[in-house]
Amino acid sequence: MASDSSSLPSSICFLLSILVFSTMLVAYAGNFYQDFDITWGNGRAKILDNGRLLTLSLDKASGSGFQSKNEFLFGKIDVQLKLVPGNSAGTVTAYYLSSKGSTWDEIDFEFLGNLSGDPYILHTNVFSQGRGNREQQFYLWFDPTANFHTYSVLWNPQNIIFYVDGTPIREFKNLESTGVPFPKSQAMRIYSSLWNADDWATRGGLVKTDWSQAPFTASYRNFNADGCVWAAGRSSCTSGNSWFSQQLDSVGQARLRWVQKNYMIYNYCTDTKRFPQGLPKECSANA
């Protein structure tokens, strides 16, 4: 006989709801064997725990990387990532979507390593038709090396939104009506890599990689792509995808402003020295 949940103590109902929610999360977690191919690193990238965990490592000889089996044309992409701990100066962990060709589109998360005790820098960029130079950089409000945190991209025909643990940190709107190209016609794969960039990554290249700390390791889990898979010139999407027309509501806009006020450390849309002839057109709406 089924029990009546209304007769259960509230604490038990709460625990049951947490259990159901956790089960749903597990059900939607991706499997790295099914979703990705390790593309380089000569054994430095590993899929573990029956496909539930992927690690990338970097030593003095090489870094490592992987890419998605599928291409996507729009989607909501999530992954949990735990960054290289300790003295990671000179290293870059990149997680991004990209198409191919000379006029490629790209949506970037890049995590710039640090000296022990200094904050990581989260570097973001958007390329459309081969043009980037749209960098925004942030500190994070937590230690990204201590635990896994969720980094997400919402990409639909209206906008691109970057999220950290469900909090929007950046929005890039479709402003094609003003002459700004927007990524909407080129399918993109998901890529990630861990590599040495001590010529520029930490304090403009002033701090070099300390190879005595190697190997450096970043870990990934709970990948989920609710996206339009592109294959044989056709999209898997239907009109029922809830995120396909999603935009930030007033609460999301307020959270975005909070992050940008308190944690943004660079915004190309305020760099008048870099753009002496005037800021890019999209800056009036995307700054």
C-alpha positions in Angstrom: 0.0 0.0 0.0 1.4 3.4 -1.0 2.1 5.8 1.9 0.6 9.2 2.0 3.6 11.7 2.0 1.4 14.3 3.8 1.5 12.2 6.9 5.3 12.0 7.0 7.4 14.4 9.1 8.7 17.4 7.1 12.3 16.4 7.7 11.7 13.0 6.1 9.9 14.6 3.1 12.8 16.9 2.7 15.3 14.0 2.7 13.2 12.1 0.2 13.1 15.1 -2.1 16.9 15.4 -1.9 17.2 11.7 -2.7 14.9 12.0 -5.8 16.7 15.1 -7.0 20.1 13.4 -6.6 18.8 10.4 -8.6 17.7 12.7 -11.3 21.2 14.3 -11.4 22.8 10.9 -11.8 20.4 9.9 -14.5 21.4 12.9 -16.6 25.1 12.7 -16.0 27.0 11.9 -19.1 29.5 9.0 -19.7 32.9 10.1 -21.0 33.4 6.9 -22.9 30.2 7.6 -24.9 30.5 11.3 -25.3 34.2 12.1 -25.9 37.4 11.0 -27.6 40.8 11.6 -26.0 42.6 13.4 -28.8 46.2 14.0 -27.6 48.5 13.6 -24.6 50.0 10.1 -25.0 48.3 8.7 -22.0 48.1 11.9 -20.0 44.3 12.0 -20.3 42.4 9.2 -18.6 38.7 8.1 -18.4 38.1 6.5 -15.0 35.3 5.2 -12.7 33.4 3.4 -15.5 33.3 6.6 -17.6 32.1 8.9 -14.8 35.4 10.8 -14.4 37.9 12.2 -16.8 41.3 13.6 -15.9 43.8 15.7 -17.9 47.4 16.1 -16.9 50.3 18.2 -17.9 54.0 17.6 -17.5 57.1 19.1 -19.0 56.8 16.9 -22.1 53.2 17.5 -23.0 49.7 18.4 -21.9 46.5 16.6 -23.0 43.0 17.1 -24.4 39.7 15.6 -25.5 36.8 16.5 -27.8 33.2 15.6 -28.1 32.0 12.9 -30.5 29.1 15.0 -31.4 28.8 18.4 -33.0 26.1 20.8 -31.8 24.3 23.8 -33.3 22.9 25.4 -30.1 22.5 23.8 -26.7 22.8 24.0 -23.0 26.2 22.4 -22.1 27.2 21.7 -18.5 30.3 20.1 -16.9 31.7 19.9 -13.4 35.4 20.7 -13.2 38.0 20.7 -10.5 41.0 22.7 -11.4 44.8 22.1 -10.9 45.5 22.7 -7.2 48.5 24.4 -5.6 51.1 26.3 -7.6 49.5 26.1 -11.1 51.2 29.3 -12.5 51.8 29.0 -16.2 49.1 26.4 -16.8 45.8 26.9 -18.7 42.8 24.6 -18.5 40.6 25.4 -21.5 37.0 24.3 -22.0 35.3 25.5 -25.1 33.1 25.0 -28.1 34.5 25.6 -31.5 33.8 25.1 -35.2 36.5 24.6 -37.9 37.8 26.8 -40.8 39.2 30.3 -41.2 35.9 31.9 -40.2 35.3 29.8 -37.2 32.9 30.4 -34.2 34.0 29.7 -30.7 32.8 30.1 -27.1 35.6 29.9 -24.5 36.1 29.2 -20.8 39.8 29.4 -20.0 41.2 29.0 -16.4 44.6 30.7 -16.0 46.7 29.1 -13.3 48.1 30.9 -10.3 50.8 31.0 -7.6 49.7 29.2 -4.5 47.4 31.5 -2.5 46.5 33.7 -5.5 43.1 33.5 -7.2 42.5 31.7 -10.5 41.5 34.0 -13.4 38.5 32.8 -15.4 39.0 34.1 -19.0 36.0 34.1 -21.4 35.8 35.0 -25.1 33.4 34.7 -28.0 34.5 34.4 -31.6 32.1 34.9 -34.5 33.1 34.5 -38.1 36.8 34.2 -37.1 36.8 37.4 -35.0 37.4 37.3 -31.3 39.0 40.0 -29.1 35.9 39.9 -26.8 37.6 39.0 -23.6 36.1 39.3 -20.2 37.9 38.0 -17.1 36.7 37.2 -13.6 37.9 36.1 -10.2 35.7 33.3 -8.7 33.9 33.6 -5.3 35.3 30.2 -4.2 38.4 28.0 -4.5 37.9 26.1 -7.8 40.6 23.6 -6.9 39.0 22.4 -3.6 35.8 20.9 -5.1 34.0 20.3 -8.4 31.9 23.3 -9.7 29.6 23.5 -12.6 30.5 25.6 -15.7 27.8 26.0 -18.3 27.1 27.6 -21.6 23.6 28.4 -22.9 23.8 29.0 -26.7 20.6 29.7 -28.6 19.7 32.0 -31.5 19.1 34.9 -29.1 22.1 34.9 -26.9 25.1 33.2 -25.4 25.2 33.0 -21.6 28.1 31.8 -19.4 27.2 30.4 -16.0 29.2 29.3 -13.0 27.2 27.1 -10.6 24.0 28.4 -12.2 24.9 32.0 -11.7 25.2 34.0 -15.0 28.5 35.8 -15.3 28.4 36.9 -19.0 25.8 37.5 -21.7 26.5 38.0 -25.4 23.4 38.9 -27.3 22.5 38.4 -31.0 23.0 41.9 -32.4 23.1 40.9 -36.1 20.6 43.7 -36.8 23.5 46.2 -35.9 26.1 44.4 -38.1 27.7 42.2 -35.4 28.1 38.6 -36.5 26.6 36.0 -34.1 27.5 32.3 -34.0 24.4 30.6 -35.4 25.2 28.6 -38.5 28.3 26.6 -37.8 28.1 23.4 -35.7 30.7 23.3 -32.9 32.3 20.4 -31.0 33.2 20.6 -27.3 36.9 20.6 -26.6 39.1 20.7 -23.4 42.8 20.8 -22.9 45.4 21.4 -20.2 48.6 23.0 -21.5 51.6 25.1 -20.7 51.2 28.8 -21.5 53.8 30.4 -19.3 54.7 32.8 -22.0 51.5 34.8 -21.2 49.1 33.1 -18.8 50.3 34.3 -15.4 51.0 38.0 -14.9 51.6 38.4 -18.6 54.2 35.7 -18.7 56.3 37.0 -15.8 55.7 33.9 -13.7 56.9 30.6 -15.3 55.7 27.1 -14.7 57.4 25.3 -11.8 57.9 21.9 -13.3 58.8 20.4 -9.9 55.1 20.6 -9.1 54.2 18.4 -12.2 52.2 16.5 -13.1 49.4 19.1 -13.0 45.9 17.5 -13.1 42.4 18.8 -13.7 39.3 16.6 -13.2 35.9 16.5 -15.0 32.6 14.8 -14.1 28.8 15.1 -14.7 29.0 16.2 -18.3 25.5 17.0 -19.8 24.7 18.3 -23.2 21.0 19.2 -23.8 21.8 20.3 -27.3 21.0 20.2 -31.0 23.2 17.4 -32.3 24.3 18.2 -35.9 24.8 15.3 -38.2 24.6 14.7 -41.9 23.5 18.3 -42.4 20.5 18.1 -40.1 19.8 19.1 -36.5 18.2 16.9 -33.9 16.4 19.8 -32.3 12.6 20.3 -32.0 10.5 23.2 -31.0 10.1 21.5 -27.5 13.6 22.5 -26.3 12.9 24.8 -23.3 16.3 26.5 -23.5 16.0 27.4 -27.2 14.4 30.7 -26.5 15.7 31.2 -23.0 17.0 34.6 -21.9 17.9 36.1 -18.6 14.9 37.2 -16.5 15.1 40.1 -14.0 16.5 37.9 -11.3 19.2 36.6 -13.7 20.1 40.1 -14.8 20.5 41.1 -11.2 22.8 38.2 -10.5 24.8 39.0 -13.6 25.2 42.6 -12.5 26.3 41.3 -9.0 29.1 39.1 -10.5 30.3 41.8 -12.9 30.4 44.5 -10.2 32.2 42.3 -7.7 34.3 39.8 -9.6 35.0 41.1 -13.1 38.6 42.2 -13.5 38.7 42.9 -17.2 36.1 43.9 -19.8 37.1 44.7 -23.4 34.0 46.9 -23.6 35.6 49.4 -21.2 39.1 49.3 -22.7 39.2 52.6 -24.6 43.0 52.4 -24.9 42.7 49.2 -26.8 40.0 50.6 -29.1 41.0 54.2 -29.7 38.6 54.4 -32.7 35.7 53.5 -30.6 34.4 50.5 -28.7 33.0 47.5 -30.7 29.3 47.9 -31.6 28.1 45.1 -29.3 29.5 46.8 -26.2 26.4 49.0 -25.7 24.3 45.9 -25.1 26.8 43.3 -24.0 29.0 45.2 -21.6 
